[in-house]
Amino acid sequence: MRRHVHEPVVSTPPEALFRASHGAAHMTRAWVGVVSRAHVLRGVEGGFAQLCHGKRLQLEKMSVGDWLVYYSPRTEMRGGEPLRAFTALGRVHGARTVPFDMGGGFVPYRRDVRFERTAREVPLATLGQSLDFIRSNPHWGMLARRGHFEVSLEDLRTIAAAMGVSAEAFAPAPTPHARGCPMR
């Protein structure tokens, strides 16, 4: 069985996290992934993102350097306690979306992400109406049901600041390993 090897969780210094990226070929985008806290923690530990029950399309919408913030409606995928919190923040690092054999015939797709160690869990209720995607979508829960959606960089800054990761402008996108996503 081939297992995907992931980069370790890293911590970007807050002052370097949000710097202007002049001349970048890619415009940084921000995404929300809707995933249970238990699954988020596995991804943070392994340095990967997995969305929408392992679907490939959502991961491929993101580019290297894009930001991903996880929103967890519950602590566990099936059942669990209601949570309704932003639970992790990271930056897409891997250039490729790769299958990962979890056994039993389940082979979801994953993408390398460098998560911020300083990010702390933040209840949605503490941010509520300060987020444009909520103000402009009164029934934003329907948006969340998609499992993955784009938000403004301003919303990302608001969420990141509440999570304890703050600065003024986004840093340039990281460069993936020359050999791409390593496999063993």
Order of alpha helices (4+ residues) and beta strands (2+ residues): alpha-beta-alpha-beta-alpha-beta-beta-beta-beta-alpha-alpha-beta-alpha
